[in-house]
Amino acid sequence: MTDDAAIHAEGLRKTFGELVAVDGLDLTVHRGEVFGLLGPNGSGKTTTIRMLTGLMAPGGGWATVDGVNVTTSPEQVRRRIGYMSQRFGLYDDLTVEENIRFYASVYGLRGRRRADRISELVAELGFGERLRQMAGTLSGGWKQRLALACATAHRPRVLFLDEPTAGVDPAARRQFWDLIYDFARQGITIMVTTHYMDEAERCHRLAFLSRGHLIAVGTAQEVRDQFRQPSIEDVFIELQRRDEGVVV
């Protein structure tokens, strides 16, 4: 494991009965990297993220996130990370500001620290006149932006995004990715899953999972070369055909 590893896994494994969801995963993600974890449905992406975030205990192997072991110290891991899923738990009957304040409080921010952080997020993410708008009335793109603000209220060192732009229109997706790179420039390490291959191309490096196994890792060009395919989308289609009928 190198000193610049924000995420490191060796032999990570998880089974559900006879079903092997993740099998012998070895992976290193560097600090400040935007890292894409890709694969068809059932390939083990979400299971991997749930283990790395301390939400699910590995069945074998080990992993560290920001230098903390996910098995022995899952609570410490959760204090250091942000996690945003497709169904992030926003409160529709609270305003944008109230949602951010609530999550900042959950993460332990109080008083001036909380107020300053809310002001920073409002400016960074461009909420402006939407600050007092009810979250339930926001468009899909703005809801995802608010979810990102809530997930980063405590300045996490590592951010996990599990299909964060699913169902969001293309313009909003592009804006969301601009925000992702803004956070990366601040030194936050980001692991993201997506089924949009134009988004995958924007990652610094990619890892492809197939039936719980890591089968490729590298830049988009390196992965294309490995599979001898002209695009990441063609790589994805090939893996979908391999994994057809498998559900994890």
N, C-alpha and C positions, 0 to 999 in steps of 0.2 A: 504494500500500500504506500503510495507516494504522499508527501506532505500536503500537496494541493488537492487531495481527494476529498470532495464534499460528500460523496456517496461511494461506498465500497462494499461489494458483496462477494463472498466466496462460497461456492457450493450451496447457494440458497435453494431450499426445496420446500414444497407444500403439497400435501395430498389431501383429498377428501374421499375417504374410503379407498376404493381401488383406483380412483381417478387421480392422476398425477397432473396437478395444475401448473407447477413450476418445478423444474428438475435440474439441479446442479448449476444454478445461475452464477456466473462470474462476471462482475461488471464494476467499472470505475467511472465516475462522473467527476470532472474537474471543477474547481471553484470558479464561479462566474460563467459557467457554461450553460447554454440552452440546449438541452439534450432531449431528443425525441425517442420515446419508447413506442414502437409500432408493431402491428401484427393484426391479423384478422380477429373477429370475435371468437373468443374461446382460446386465444393463444397464451393467456396468462398475464396480460398487462395489469389489469386492475388488482389481481391477487398479488402481484409483485409490489405495486404501490402500497397496498394495504399492509404488507409486511414491512416495507421500508418506513412507513409512517408510524409504526408501532401499534396499529389497529388490529393486527393479526400476528400471532406468534408463528415464526418459521417452524417447519417440521424438521428441518435439518440445515446444516451450514450456518453461516453467520453474516451479519452486515453491520456497518456503522454509518451513521448520518451525522455530519459535522463532528466526527470523532467520537460519537456516543453509540454504544452497542444497542441495537434495537430490541434485542431479546432481554438483556439484563436491566436496561434502563429506558423502557418505552415512554415513561412520563417525561423524562428529560428530553427525549427526542421530540415529543409533541410540543414542548415549550420552545424548541428551536426552529420549528418548521411552520410553514403555512400550507394548507391543503384546501383545494377547491375542486369540487366534483361538478358534474353536469347538473346535479340537483342540489346545489349549495343552499343551505338553510337560511335564506333571507326571510325577514318578517314583513309580509305584505302590508300589515296595518301600522307599520312604523315608517317614518320618513327616511330619506337617504341618510341624513345626519344622525338620526336616532339609531339606525342600524349600525353605522360605523362606531358610534359611541358605545353601543352595547358590546360589540365584539372587542373593542379596545379594552373595555372593563373586564371582560372575561379573561383576556390575556394579561391582566394585572396593571394596566395603565390607569393612573388616577390624576386628578387635578390638572396642573399646568402641563405635565407631560402628555396627558391625554388630549387636552385642548390643542396643543401645538401639533401633535401628530394628526389630528383630524384636519386641521388647517392645511397641513402639508399634503395630505391625500386629496383633499378637495381641489387644491391647486394643481397637483400632478395629474389627476384624472379628469379634470375639467367639468366638475359637477355644476359649478356656478349657480344659475337660477333653479336648478333641480334639487338643491340642497334640502328644501322643505317639501319636496314632492313625495307622496306615498310610494313606497317601493313597488307595491302591487300594480301601480299604474305605469311603470316604466316599460319601455320596449325591451325586447330580448337582449339587444346589444348593451343597453344601459344597465340592465339587471346583472349581466355578466361583469360589467365594469365595477358595479357596486360590490359584487361578490369578491372581486379581486381586491378592492379596497379593504373589505372586512378580513380577508385572508392574510393581508400584509400589514394590518394595523399595528402589530407588535414588532415590526421590522425583522421578519424571520431571516435566517441565514440560508435556508433552503426552501424552495417553493415547489409543491407538487400540484400539477394541473391535469386532472383526468377528464379529457374531452371537454375542455372549457368552452368551446365555441360551437358545440353541437346545436343545430337549429337556428343559428344566428346568420343574418344575411351577409353576403360577401364584403360589403363596405364596412360593416361593424367588425367583421373578423379581421380585416386588415388593420383597423384602428386598434383592436385588442392586441394584435401582435406588435404594433409599435410600442404599446405599453409594456409588453413582456420584455422587449429589448431595452427599454428605459430602466426596468428593474435589474436586468442583467448588467447594465453599465454601472449600476450602483454596487455591484459585487454579489448580488443574490444569484445562487445557483438554481436553475429551473429544470425540472423534469416534467415533460408534457406528453400526454397521449393524444392522438388525433387520428381521424379517418380522412382528413383533408390532406391530400398529398402536396398541394401547394404550400400548406403550412409546414409539412415535413421538410420540404426543401429549404426552409428558413432556419432550421436548427443547425447548430454548429456541428453536431454529430448525431447519428441515429443508431438505434439498436433494433433489430427485428427479432420478434419471438414467433415461434411456430410450435404449437402443441406443447407449450411449456419449456421449450429449449431455445437458447440463444443461438441464432444461426448466422447472424451478421452484425457487425458493429463497425462504424467508421463514418466518414463524411458521406454526403449524398453521392458524390462522384465515386467514392470507394465502394459503396454498396452497389451502385449501378454496374460498376466494372466486375464485381464479384459474381453478380447474377447474369452478366452479359445482356443487360436490358437497357433500352434507351432512356427510361425514366423511372423514378421511384414509384409512380403509379403502376407501371408494368411489373415491377418487383412485387408490389402489394397484390396485384391480380394473380400472379403466379402462386403466392402463398395462400391466397384464398382458395384456390383450386386444390392445393395440397391438404388444407385443413377442413375442407367441406364436410359438414356433418358433425364436427366436433364442437361441443359446448362446454365452456369453463366459466 
